[in-house]
């Protein structure tokens, strides 16, 4: 019986949070977060990287995965809400992200 009560409470919390995130922009920012630019024109936002818990090695690895061997070639790198990194290189002619 206790298991079903805990399961019911957990379901109410999850569905309530999902409902709030879908219907309230302030709740969405608190629960889900928003993307943040971590590299802009080759400059790393070290304060944000520290707060987000991203090490220099992890950032360098993710940039290399996107083909950025040199930080000076990175126009913008955005840390998405799901933890992935979206990178735009300086020589990219298209205005979209990879």
Secondary structure, DSSP 8 states (H G I E B T S, - for coil): -HHHHHHHHHHHHHHHHHHHHHH-HHHHHHHT---EEEEETTEE-HHHHHHHT--HHHHHHHHHHTT--SGGGEEEEEE-TTS-EEEEETT--SSS--
